[in-house]
Amino acid sequence: MRGCFALSQEGLPALRLSRAAPSLSPHSPTHSLFSDSSSPHQKLNLALRYEDMARYYAPWQDITLLPGQSPTHRLCLAGLILLFYLVLYTFLAGMFAFCLYIMLLTLSPYTPTYRDRVAPPGVMMRPYIRNTFNIAFNISQRVTWEPYVENMEHFLQGDYNDAIQESKNIVCTPGQYFIQEEESSIKQACQFKRSELLNCSGIDDQTFGFSLGQPCILLKMNRIIGYQPGYGKPVTVSCKMQKGDESHLHEIKFYPSEAFDPMYFPYYGKRTHVNYTQPVVAVQFTSVSRNHNMNIQCQLNGQGIINDYNNDRFLGRIIFTLNIGE
């Protein structure tokens, strides 16, 4: 019977592996590598090295064929070896995928499992153009302040429009967290209307105060799933000179108030909090000094808020420059 295995009388594969080096003969493939002047000891050593290299690069050539077996047996046995390793590594890959699947079943798609190392929220602001937080313009030159106005308008248009808020979101109770227990259900969101920003809404004054030399900025906290800022007390906003005389700022106004109302928290993530509108606090600088470069820091204040970490200028605060010319 011919095939990959020549069966012996006991029914077992008649296969024998031998690590012995082949004998040297004048017709050996290695014999041509050496000259007739080489000593028998040198020929033996080189032949052994040649055989070891052959076994390393093609181990299936180490199979000794029994009488009655053709050279194709060697190729067939090499295929079986490759098939064995293919099945082995496929099984290992399947085990890894199965363990990964079981681990993913323990994780919630709605809420992060490990949140004990989540830092307090950072702060961002609008306008934000040319990748900087520098605001510098001349009141009499529209081209200098128009990019800031367009950036503010682009941020507020759409989701913050009163009609969209009234159609998608609900009126909530101010001063308390809006807790929604069901993890997988679609969460309701509280209304945050653009009109609540009053002078900084861009409705009555479409230039957001820039044309009058009384510019507005918008501050927002970074979203953190499940975070309740202030731990029961509202987080407030304050602005001051980072460096220099405080008298350059004069009067500052906040809309709708200087605090982030707790009713907009916690945030439950994009998967379930589909219509969530991030609350903002508008800050208007109504009478700042002209032609003076001011470094201003606006920061969050409240329990659990960090706003004095020097290695992160956005953690609990935002620092920007303001220069208003005539």
SERO-4910 file (N, C-alpha, C, O; in steps of 0.05 Angstrom, whole numbers):
BEGIN
 pado doro    nc1    nc2    nc3   cac1   cac2   cac3    cc1    cc2    cc3    oc1    oc2    oc3
  Met    A     17    -24      0      0      0      0     18     25      0     36     27     16
  Arg    A     12     43    -19     29     67    -21     12     91    -12    -12     91    -15
  Gly    A     25    111      0     13    135     11     33    150     26     58    147     23
  Cys    A     24    168     44     42    183     61     55    165     81     78    171     90
  Phe    A     43    143     89     54    124    108     54     96     96     35     88     83
  Ala    A     76     82     99     78     54     92     74     39    118     91     39    135
  Leu    A     51     25    120     44     12    146     59    -14    149     62    -29    130
  Ser    A     69    -19    173     82    -44    179     62    -65    186     38    -60    185
  Gln    A     71    -89    192     53   -111    198     37   -106    223     15   -116    226
  Glu    A     48    -89    242     33    -83    266     13    -61    262     -2    -55    281
  Gly    A     11    -49    239     -9    -28    233      0     -1    241    -16     18    239
  Leu    A     26      3    249     36     29    256     52     41    233     62     26    216
  Pro    A     54     67    231     69     79    210     98     70    211    111     71    232
  Ala    A    108     61    189    136     52    187    153     77    182    163     81    159
  Leu    A    157     93    203    171    118    200    193    119    221    189    113    244
  Arg    A    218    126    213    240    126    231    256    151    226    263    158    203
  Leu    A    262    166    248    278    190    247    306    184    256    310    170    276
  Ser    A    325    193    241    353    187    248    369    213    248    367    229    230
  Arg    A    384    218    270    401    241    271    430    235    264    448    252    267
  Ala    A    435    210    256    462    202    250    471    215    223    455    218    205
  Ala    A    496    223    222    506    235    198    510    213    176    519    191    183
  Pro    A    505    219    151    509    199    130    539    194    126    556    211    131
  Ser    A    544    170    117    572    163    112    583    177     87    568    182     68
  Leu    A    608    183     88    621    197     65    629    176     44    641    155     50
  Ser    A    623    182     20    631    165     -2    639    183    -25    633    207    -25
  Pro    A    653    172    -45    660    189    -68    637    201    -82    640    222    -95
  His    A    613    189    -79    589    199    -93    573    217    -74    551    225    -83
  Ser    A    582    222    -50    566    239    -31    566    267    -41    585    277    -52
  Pro    A    543    282    -36    542    310    -45    563    328    -32    571    348    -43
  Thr    A    572    319     -8    591    335      6    620    330     -3    638    345      3
  His    A    623    307    -17    650    299    -24    662    319    -44    687    324    -44
  Ser    A    645    331    -61    655    350    -81    664    376    -69    677    392    -82
  Leu    A    658    381    -43    666    406    -30    694    406    -22    706    427    -16
  Phe    A    707    382    -20    733    380     -9    753    370    -31    745    355    -49
  Ser    A    777    378    -28    797    369    -47    808    342    -37    804    334    -15
  Asp    A    823    329    -56    834    303    -49    855    305    -27    861    285    -14
  Ser    A    866    329    -24    888    332     -5    877    336     24    893    336     43
  Ser    A    851    339     28    840    343     55    842    317     70    839    295     59
  Ser    A    848    320     95    850    296    112    822    284    118    802    299    117
  Pro    A    821    258    124    795    246    131    781    260    154    757    263    155
  His    A    797    269    174    785    283    197    772    309    189    750    315    198
  Gln    A    785    325    171    773    349    162    748    344    146    728    358    149
  Lys    A    749    324    129    725    318    113    702    310    130    679    318    125
  Leu    A    707    295    152    686    287    169    673    311    184    649    313    186
  Asn    A    690    329    194    679    352    208    662    369    190    641    378    198
  Leu    A    672    375    166    657    391    147    631    378    138    611    391    134
  Ala    A    632    352    135    608    338    128    587    339    149    563    343    144
  Leu    A    595    336    175    576    338    197    564    367    198    540    369    203
  Arg    A    580    387    193    569    414    193    549    418    171    528    430    175
  Tyr    A    555    407    148    536    409    125    510    395    131    488    406    126
  Glu    A    512    371    144    487    357    151    471    372    172    446    372    170
  Asp    A    484    384    191    470    399    212    455    423    200    433    429    207
  Met    A    468    437    181    455    459    167    431    450    151    410    463    151
  Ala    A    433    428    138    411    417    123    388    410    141    365    416    134
  Arg    A    394    398    164    372    392    183    359    417    194    335    417    200
  Tyr    A    375    438    198    364    463    210    345    477    191    323    485    198
  Tyr    A    353    479    165    337    493    146    315    476    134    295    487    125
  Ala    A    318    450    133    297    432    122    296    407    140    307    386    131
  Pro    A    284    408    163    284    386    182    271    361    171    277    338    179
  Trp    A    252    365    152    239    341    141    258    323    125    252    300    120
  Gln    A    281    335    117    301    318    102    315    299    121    329    281    111
  Asp    A    310    301    147    322    283    166    307    257    169    314    239    184
  Ile    A    285    255    154    269    231    155    282    209    138    287    213    114
  Thr    A    287    186    150    299    164    135    277    146    123    259    136    138
  Leu    A    277    143     98    257    127     84    263     98     87    286     89     86
  Leu    A    242     82     91    245     53     93    243     41     65    233     54     47
  Pro    A    251     17     62    249      4     36    221      3     26    202     -3     42
  Gly    A    216     10      1    190     10    -10    177     37    -10    155     41    -22
  Gln    A    189     57      4    177     84      5    191    102    -16    215    101    -20
  Ser    A    175    118    -29    185    136    -50    193    162    -38    184    169    -16
  Pro    A    209    178    -52    217    205    -42    193    223    -37    195    243    -22
  Thr    A    170    218    -50    147    235    -45    136    232    -16    122    250     -7
  His    A    144    210     -3    136    207     25    147    230     42    134    240     60
  Arg    A    171    238     35    184    260     51    168    286     49    163    299     68
  Leu    A    159    293     24    143    316     20    116    314     33    106    334     44
  Cys    A    104    290     32     78    286     45     80    289     75     62    301     87
  Leu    A    102    278     87    105    281    116    110    310    124    101    319    145
  Ala    A    125    324    107    129    353    112    103    368    112     98    386    128
  Gly    A     85    361     94     58    373     93     42    367    118     28    384    128
  Leu    A     45    342    128     30    335    153     41    351    177     26    358    194
  Ile    A     67    355    177     79    372    199     67    400    198     60    411    218
  Leu    A     67    411    174     56    438    171     26    439    179     17    458    191
  Leu    A     12    418    171    -17    416    178    -20    415    209    -39    427    220
  Phe    A     -3    400    222     -4    398    251     -1    426    264    -17    433    282
  Tyr    A     19    441    255     24    467    267      2    487    260     -5    504    275
  Leu    A     -9    484    236    -32    501    228    -56    496    247    -68    515    256
  Val    A    -62    471    252    -84    465    270    -78    474    298    -95    485    312
  Leu    A    -53    471    307    -45    479    334    -49    509    338    -61    517    358
  Tyr    A    -38    525    320    -39    554    323    -67    565    318    -75    585    330
  Thr    A    -82    551    302   -110    559    298   -126    554    324   -142    571    332
  Phe    A   -120    532    338   -133    527    363   -125    547    384   -142    557    399
  Leu    A    -99    555    385    -90    575    404   -103    602    399   -111    616    417
  Ala    A   -105    609    373   -118    635    366   -147    634    374   -158    654    384
  Gly    A   -160    611    370   -188    609    378   -192    612    408   -211    624    417
  Met    A   -173    600    424   -175    602    453   -171    631    462   -185    640    480
  Phe    A   -152    645    449   -148    673    455   -173    690    449   -181    707    466
  Ala    A   -185    685    426   -209    700    419   -232    694    438   -247    712    445
  Phe    A   -234    669    446   -255    662    465   -252    675    492   -271    686    503
  Cys    A   -227    676    502   -221    689    528   -227    719    526   -237    731    544
  Leu    A   -219    731    503   -224    759    499   -254    765    498   -263    785    509
  Tyr    A   -269    747    486   -298    751    484   -311    749    512   -328    765    519
  Ile    A   -302    730    528   -312    727    556   -306    752    572   -322    761    588
  Met    A   -281    763    569   -274    787    583   -292    811    575   -300    826    592
  Leu    A   -297    813    549   -314    836    540   -342    833    550   -356    854    553
  Leu    A   -352    809    556   -379    806    566   -381    818    594   -403    825    603
  Thr    A   -359    820    609   -360    831    636   -359    862    636   -363    874    657
  Leu    A   -355    875    612   -353    904    611   -380    915    601   -393    904    584
  Ser    A   -387    938    612   -411    951    604   -406    969    579   -386    984    579
  Pro    A   -423    968    559   -419    986    536   -428   1014    541   -425   1032    525
  Tyr    A   -440   1019    565   -451   1045    571   -435   1061    591   -434   1086    589
  Thr    A   -422   1048    610   -407   1062    631   -379   1049    634   -377   1025    635
  Pro    A   -358   1066    635   -331   1055    639   -330   1040    666   -341   1049    686
  Thr    A   -316   1017    666   -315   1001    690   -296   1013    710   -302   1013    734
  Tyr    A   -273   1023    701   -253   1034    719   -251   1064    716   -242   1074    695
  Arg    A   -261   1079    736   -261   1108    735   -249   1121    759   -252   1145    764
  Asp    A   -234   1105    775   -222   1116    800   -199   1134    795   -192   1150    813
  Arg    A   -187   1134    771   -164   1151    764   -172   1173    745   -154   1187    735
  Val    A   -197   1178    741   -206   1200    723   -201   1227    737   -209   1231    759
  Ala    A   -187   1244    723   -180   1270    734   -204   1289    734   -223   1284    720
  Pro    A   -204   1310    751   -225   1330    750   -226   1342    722   -208   1340    707
  Pro    A   -248   1356    716   -252   1365    688   -233   1388    680   -225   1404    697
  Gly    A   -227   1388    655   -212   1410    644   -232   1431    633   -256   1427    634
  Val    A   -221   1453    623   -237   1475    613   -228   1482    585   -204   1483    579
  Met    A   -248   1488    567   -242   1498    540   -259   1523    536   -278   1528    551
  Met    A   -252   1538    516   -266   1563    510   -270   1567    481   -257   1555    464
  Arg    A   -289   1585    475   -293   1596    448   -293   1626    451   -305   1636    471
  Pro    A   -281   1641    433   -271   1632    407   -244   1618    409   -228   1623    427
  Tyr    A   -240   1601    389   -215   1586    387   -207   1585    358   -218   1568    343
  Ile    A   -189   1602    349   -181   1603    321   -151   1602    319   -137   1610    338
  Arg    A   -142   1592    297   -113   1590    291    -98   1575    313    -75   1580    318
  Asn    A   -113   1556    325   -101   1539    346    -88   1554    369    -69   1545    381
  Thr    A    -99   1577    375    -89   1593    397   -112   1604    413   -135   1605    404
  Phe    A   -106   1613    438   -126   1626    455   -118   1655    459   -121   1666    480
  Asn    A   -109   1667    438   -102   1695    438   -124   1711    424   -131   1706    401
  Ile    A   -135   1731    438   -156   1749    427   -144   1777    425   -139   1790    445
  Ala    A   -140   1786    400   -129   1812    396   -143   1824    371   -143   1812    350
  Phe    A   -154   1848    374   -169   1861    352   -171   1891    357   -166   1901    379
  Asn    A   -177   1905    336   -183   1934    337   -213   1938    332   -224   1927    313
  Ile    A   -225   1954    349   -254   1958    347   -262   1970    320   -282   1962    308
  Ser    A   -246   1988    310   -253   2002    285   -247   1985    260   -255   1993    238
  Gln    A   -234   1963    263   -226   1946    240   -242   1920    241   -234   1902    256
  Arg    A   -263   1918    226   -280   1895    227   -265   1869    220   -271   1848    232
  Val    A   -247   1871    202   -233   1847    193   -217   1834    216   -210   1810    214
  Thr    A   -210   1849    236   -193   1838    258   -210   1822    278   -200   1804    291
  Trp    A   -236   1829    281   -252   1815    301   -273   1796    289   -286   1780    303
  Glu    A   -277   1798    262   -298   1781    249   -292   1751    252   -311   1736    256
  Pro    A   -267   1742    250   -262   1713    254   -271   1703    281   -281   1680    283
  Tyr    A   -268   1719    302   -277   1710    328   -308   1707    329   -318   1689    341
  Val    A   -321   1726    316   -351   1725    316   -360   1700    300   -379   1687    309
  Glu    A   -348   1695    278   -356   1671    262   -351   1645    278   -367   1627    276
  Asn    A   -330   1644    293   -324   1620    309   -345   1617    331   -353   1594    336
  Met    A   -353   1638    343   -374   1637    364   -400   1628    352   -415   1611    364
  Glu    A   -407   1639    329   -432   1633    316   -433   1603    308   -453   1590    311
  His    A   -411   1594    297   -409   1566    288   -413   1547    312   -425   1526    309
  Phe    A   -403   1555    335   -406   1537    359   -435   1537    369   -444   1516    377
  Leu    A   -449   1559    368   -476   1561    380   -498   1553    361   -519   1544    370
  Gln    A   -494   1555    336   -515   1549    317   -520   1519    317   -502   1503    320
  Gly    A   -545   1512    312   -553   1484    312   -564   1475    339   -587   1481    345
  Asp    A   -548   1459    354   -559   1447    378   -568   1466    399   -586   1460    414
  Tyr    A   -557   1490    400   -564   1509    421   -588   1527    413   -597   1542    430
  Asn    A   -598   1524    389   -621   1540    381   -645   1533    398   -650   1510    405
  Asp    A   -661   1554    405   -683   1550    423   -704   1530    413   -714   1513    428
  Ala    A   -710   1531    387   -730   1514    375   -721   1484    377   -737   1467    383
  Ile    A   -696   1479    372   -686   1451    373   -686   1442    402   -693   1419    407
  Gln    A   -678   1458    421   -679   1451    449   -707   1444    459   -711   1425    473
  Glu    A   -726   1460    451   -754   1455    459   -765   1430    447   -783   1417    460
  Ser    A   -756   1422    423   -767   1399    410   -754   1373    420   -767   1352    419
  Lys    A   -729   1374    428   -714   1350    435   -710   1345    465   -710   1322    474
  Asn    A   -708   1367    480   -701   1364    508   -723   1373    526   -743   1385    517
  Ile    A   -720   1368    552   -741   1374    571   -732   1396    590   -709   1403    592
  Val    A   -752   1408    604   -746   1428    625   -740   1413    651   -757   1397    660
  Cys    A   -718   1419    663   -709   1405    687   -711   1423    712   -715   1447    709
  Thr    A   -708   1411    735   -709   1426    760   -681   1437    766   -662   1421    770
  Pro    A   -678   1464    767   -651   1475    773   -642   1468    800   -657   1464    819
  Gly    A   -615   1467    803   -603   1464    830   -599   1435    839   -589   1431    861
  Gln    A   -607   1415    823   -604   1387    832   -596   1370    808   -604   1375    785
  Tyr    A   -581   1349    814   -571   1331    793   -595   1316    780   -614   1309    794
  Phe    A   -593   1312    754   -613   1297    739   -604   1268    737   -592   1260    717
  Ile    A   -611   1253    758   -602   1225    759   -622   1207    744   -647   1209    749
  Gln    A   -612   1190    726   -629   1171    712   -617   1143    715   -595   1138    706
  Glu    A   -631   1126    729   -620   1101    739   -616   1080    717   -595   1067    717
  Glu    A   -635   1076    699   -634   1054    680   -610   1058    661   -609   1077    646
  Glu    A   -591   1039    663   -566   1043    649   -568   1042    619   -556   1058    605
  Ser    A   -584   1023    608   -585   1019    579   -606   1035    565   -606   1035    540
  Ser    A   -623   1049    579   -644   1064    566   -634   1091    555   -614   1101    565
  Ile    A   -648   1101    536   -641   1127    525   -647   1149    545   -669   1150    555
  Lys    A   -627   1165    551   -630   1185    572   -642   1211    561   -638   1218    538
  Gln    A   -658   1225    578   -668   1251    572   -647   1272    578   -629   1268    594
  Ala    A   -648   1294    564   -629   1316    568   -644   1342    575   -666   1347    566
  Cys    A   -631   1358    591   -643   1384    599   -639   1405    577   -619   1405    563
  Gln    A   -658   1423    575   -656   1445    556   -634   1465    564   -632   1473    587
  Phe    A   -618   1472    545   -599   1495    548   -602   1512    523   -591   1506    502
  Lys    A   -618   1534    526   -624   1550    503   -603   1572    499   -591   1583    518
  Arg    A   -599   1578    474   -580   1599    467   -589   1626    478   -572   1642    486
  Ser    A   -614   1631    480   -624   1656    489   -617   1662    518   -618   1685    527
  Glu    A   -611   1641    533   -604   1644    562   -577   1659    565   -572   1669    587
  Leu    A   -562   1661    544   -536   1674    546   -538   1705    542   -519   1719    544
  Leu    A   -563   1714    538   -569   1743    537   -550   1758    519   -550   1754    495
  Asn    A   -534   1777    530   -517   1794    514   -496   1778    498   -485   1788    478
  Cys    A   -491   1754    506   -470   1737    493   -483   1715    476   -470   1696    469
  Ser    A   -509   1718    470   -523   1697    455   -519   1700    425   -523   1681    410
  Gly    A   -512   1724    416   -510   1730    388   -536   1734    374   -538   1734    350
  Ile    A   -558   1737    390   -584   1741    379   -590   1771    375   -595   1781    353
  Asp    A   -589   1786    397   -592   1815    395   -568   1829    384   -570   1846    367
  Asp    A   -545   1822    394   -519   1832    384   -505   1810    370   -492   1793    382
  Gln    A   -506   1810    344   -495   1788    328   -465   1789    327   -452   1771    315
  Thr    A   -452   1808    339   -423   1810    340   -412   1801    367   -388   1802    371
  Phe    A   -429   1792    385   -421   1782    411   -405   1802    426   -387   1795    442
  Gly    A   -411   1828    422   -398   1849    437   -371   1858    425   -359   1877    435
  Phe    A   -361   1844    405   -334   1851    394   -335   1879    381   -315   1893    382
  Ser    A   -356   1886    367   -358   1912    354   -358   1935    373   -353   1958    366
  Leu    A   -365   1929    398   -367   1950    419   -342   1950    437   -340   1967    455
  Gly    A   -324   1932    432   -301   1930    450   -308   1916    476   -294   1919    496
  Gln    A   -330   1901    476   -339   1886    500   -342   1857    493   -365   1846    493
  Pro    A   -321   1843    487   -322   1816    476   -332   1796    496   -329   1798    521
  Cys    A   -346   1775    486   -355   1752    501   -338   1728    495   -328   1725    473
  Ile    A   -334   1711    515   -323   1684    510   -341   1664    523   -357   1670    541
  Leu    A   -340   1639    514   -356   1617    524   -338   1597    537   -318   1588    525
  Leu    A   -345   1588    561   -329   1568    576   -346   1543    579   -370   1545    584
  Lys    A   -333   1520    576   -346   1495    580   -328   1475    593   -303   1476    589
  Met    A   -339   1457    609   -324   1436    622   -323   1412    603   -341   1407    588
  Asn    A   -301   1397    605   -299   1372    590   -319   1352    600   -324   1351    624
  Arg    A   -329   1336    583   -349   1316    590   -335   1292    604   -315   1281    594
  Ile    A   -346   1284    626   -336   1260    640   -361   1243    648   -379   1253    662
  Ile    A   -362   1219    638   -386   1202    643   -390   1197    672   -371   1188    686
  Gly    A   -414   1202    682   -421   1197    710   -411   1217    730   -416   1214    753
  Tyr    A   -396   1238    721   -385   1257    739   -405   1277    749   -421   1287    734
  Gln    A   -405   1282    775   -423   1301    788   -406   1324    799   -397   1321    822
  Pro    A   -402   1345    784   -383   1366    793   -394   1380    818   -417   1386    821
  Gly    A   -375   1386    836   -382   1400    860   -392   1382    883   -394   1391    906
  Tyr    A   -399   1357    876   -409   1338    896   -432   1350    912   -432   1349    937
  Gly    A   -452   1360    898   -476   1371    911   -477   1401    911   -499   1412    916
  Lys    A   -455   1414    906   -455   1444    906   -447   1453    878   -430   1441    866
  Pro    A   -459   1475    868   -453   1484    841   -424   1492    838   -412   1503    857
  Val    A   -412   1487    815   -385   1495    808   -387   1523    796   -402   1527    776
  Thr    A   -372   1542    806   -373   1569    797   -349   1576    779   -329   1561    778
  Val    A   -351   1598    765   -330   1608    748   -321   1635    757   -337   1652    764
  Ser    A   -295   1640    757   -284   1666    763   -261   1672    744   -248   1654    735
  Cys    A   -257   1697    738   -236   1706    720   -219   1727    733   -230   1744    748
  Lys    A   -193   1726    729   -175   1746    741   -151   1748    724   -146   1733    705
  Met    A   -135   1769    729   -110   1772    716    -90   1752    726    -85   1749    750
  Gln    A    -78   1737    707    -57   1718    716    -32   1733    724    -19   1726    744
  Lys    A    -26   1754    709     -3   1771    715    -12   1800    710    -25   1805    690
  Gly    A     -4   1818    727    -10   1846    723    -31   1857    742    -40   1843    761
  Asp    A    -39   1881    736    -58   1896    753    -87   1887    748    -95   1887    725
  Glu    A   -101   1880    769   -129   1872    767   -147   1894    757   -169   1889    746
  Ser    A   -139   1919    760   -156   1942    752   -160   1943    722   -178   1957    713
  His    A   -143   1929    706   -147   1930    677   -172   1915    668   -182   1920    647
  Leu    A   -182   1897    685   -206   1882    677   -232   1897    683   -251   1895    668
  His    A   -233   1912    704   -257   1927    712   -280   1908    716   -279   1890    733
  Glu    A   -302   1912    701   -326   1897    706   -327   1872    688   -320   1873    664
  Ile    A   -336   1850    699   -340   1825    685   -368   1815    690   -377   1815    713
  Lys    A   -382   1806    669   -409   1795    672   -410   1766    663   -395   1758    645
  Phe    A   -427   1751    676   -430   1722    670   -459   1716    662   -478   1726    675
  Tyr    A   -463   1700    641   -489   1691    632   -490   1661    628   -470   1650    619
  Pro    A   -513   1648    634   -536   1657    648   -530   1663    677   -545   1678    690
  Ser    A   -509   1652    688   -499   1658    715   -470   1650    717   -459   1640    697
  Glu    A   -457   1655    739   -429   1648    742   -425   1619    750   -403   1611    756
  Ala    A   -446   1603    750   -445   1575    759   -455   1556    738   -473   1563    722
  Phe    A   -445   1531    737   -455   1510    721   -477   1496    737   -472   1484    758
  Asp    A   -502   1498    728   -524   1486    743   -522   1456    744   -517   1443    724
  Pro    A   -525   1444    768   -523   1415    771   -543   1399    754   -539   1375    750
  Met    A   -565   1412    745   -585   1396    731   -575   1385    704   -587   1367    693
  Tyr    A   -552   1395    694   -541   1385    669   -522   1362    674   -510   1352    655
  Phe    A   -520   1352    698   -502   1330    705   -518   1309    720   -538   1315    733
  Pro    A   -509   1283    719   -485   1273    705   -490   1269    675   -513   1268    666
  Tyr    A   -468   1266    661   -469   1259    633   -466   1229    630   -449   1217    643
  Tyr    A   -482   1217    612   -483   1187    611   -470   1176    585   -472   1152    581
  Gly    A   -458   1193    569   -444   1182    546   -461   1185    520   -485   1187    521
  Lys    A   -447   1184    497   -460   1188    472   -480   1166    465   -499   1170    450
  Arg    A   -475   1142    475   -491   1119    468   -520   1122    478   -539   1115    464
  Thr    A   -524   1133    502   -551   1136    513   -559   1165    516   -583   1170    516
  His    A   -541   1183    520   -548   1211    524   -546   1225    497   -529   1243    493
  Val    A   -564   1217    479   -562   1225    451   -565   1255    447   -549   1267    433
  Asn    A   -584   1268    460   -590   1296    455   -577   1314    476   -585   1337    479
  Tyr    A   -557   1304    490   -545   1320    511   -532   1345    499   -517   1344    480
  Thr    A   -538   1368    512   -526   1394    504   -509   1403    527   -518   1407    549
  Gln    A   -484   1408    521   -464   1415    541   -469   1444    550   -470   1462    534
  Pro    A   -472   1448    577   -477   1475    587   -452   1492    584   -429   1482    585
  Val    A   -455   1518    580   -433   1537    578   -439   1560    596   -462   1566    603
  Val    A   -418   1574    604   -420   1599    618   -406   1621    601   -383   1618    593
  Ala    A   -422   1641    594   -411   1663    578   -399   1685    597   -411   1692    617
  Val    A   -376   1694    589   -362   1715    604   -359   1739    586   -348   1737    564
  Gln    A   -369   1762    595   -366   1787    579   -349   1807    594   -354   1814    617
  Phe    A   -329   1816    580   -311   1837    590   -321   1864    580   -316   1872    558
  Thr    A   -334   1878    598   -349   1902    590   -333   1927    589   -339   1946    575
  Ser    A   -311   1929    605   -296   1954    606   -267   1949    612   -256   1959    632
  Val    A   -254   1934    595   -226   1928    599   -209   1951    588   -218   1967    572
  Ser    A   -184   1953    597   -166   1974    588   -159   1969    559   -156   1947    550
  Arg    A   -157   1991    545   -150   1990    516   -120   1989    512   -104   1999    528
  Asn    A   -112   1976    489    -84   1975    481    -66   1965    503    -44   1975    507
  His    A    -76   1945    516    -59   1933    537    -62   1902    535    -84   1891    535
  Asn    A    -39   1889    534    -39   1860    531    -43   1847    559    -26   1850    576
  Met    A    -65   1833    562    -72   1822    588    -72   1792    587    -83   1780    569
  Asn    A    -59   1779    607    -60   1750    611    -82   1745    631    -80   1752    654
  Ile    A   -103   1731    622   -127   1727    639   -130   1697    644   -126   1680    626
  Gln    A   -137   1691    668   -143   1663    676   -171   1661    686   -179   1674    705
  Cys    A   -187   1644    672   -214   1638    681   -214   1609    692   -204   1591    678
  Gln    A   -224   1605    715   -222   1579    729   -248   1570    741   -266   1585    747
  Leu    A   -249   1544    745   -271   1531    760   -265   1532    790   -242   1530    798
  Asn    A   -286   1535    805   -284   1535    834   -305   1517    846   -329   1520    840
  Gly    A   -297   1498    863   -317   1480    875   -303   1457    888   -278   1453    885
  Gln    A   -318   1441    902   -306   1418    916   -297   1397    895   -312   1390    877
  Gly    A   -273   1387    899   -261   1367    881   -249   1379    855   -239   1364    839
  Ile    A   -250   1405    852   -238   1418    828   -209   1425    833   -202   1436    854
  Ile    A   -192   1419    814   -164   1426    815   -159   1448    794   -163   1443    770
  Asn    A   -149   1471    802   -144   1493    784   -117   1506    787   -112   1527    776
  Asp    A    -99   1492    802    -73   1504    806    -50   1485    800    -28   1487    811
  Tyr    A    -55   1466    782    -35   1446    774    -19   1458    751    -29   1462    729
  Asn    A      6   1465    756     23   1480    737     29   1464    712     34   1476    691
  Asn    A     29   1437    713     37   1421    690     14   1417    670     19   1406    649
  Asp    A     -9   1427    677    -32   1424    659    -48   1451    659    -62   1456    679
  Arg    A    -45   1466    639    -58   1493    638    -87   1492    633   -101   1512    635
  Phe    A    -98   1468    626   -127   1466    620   -142   1451    642   -166   1449    641
  Leu    A   -128   1442    663   -142   1427    684   -155   1447    703   -141   1460    719
  Gly    A   -181   1449    702   -196   1467    719   -193   1496    713   -202   1513    729
  Arg    A   -180   1503    691   -176   1531    684   -169   1534    655   -163   1514    641
  Ile    A   -170   1559    645   -162   1565    618   -147   1592    620   -156   1610    633
  Ile    A   -124   1594    606   -109   1619    606   -107   1629    577   -101   1614    559
  Phe    A   -113   1655    574   -113   1667    547   -104   1696    549   -103   1707    571
  Thr    A    -98   1707    526    -91   1736    526   -112   1752    512   -126   1742    494
  Leu    A   -115   1776    521   -136   1794    510   -123   1822    506   -111   1834    524
  Asn    A   -126   1832    481   -115   1858    475   -135   1872    456   -140   1863    434
  Ile    A   -147   1894    466   -167   1908    451   -156   1936    443   -150   1952    461
  Gly    A   -155   1941    417   -146   1967    408   -169   1983    397   -191   1973    392
  Glu    A   -164   2009    394   -185   2027    383   -188   2023    353   -204   2037    341
***
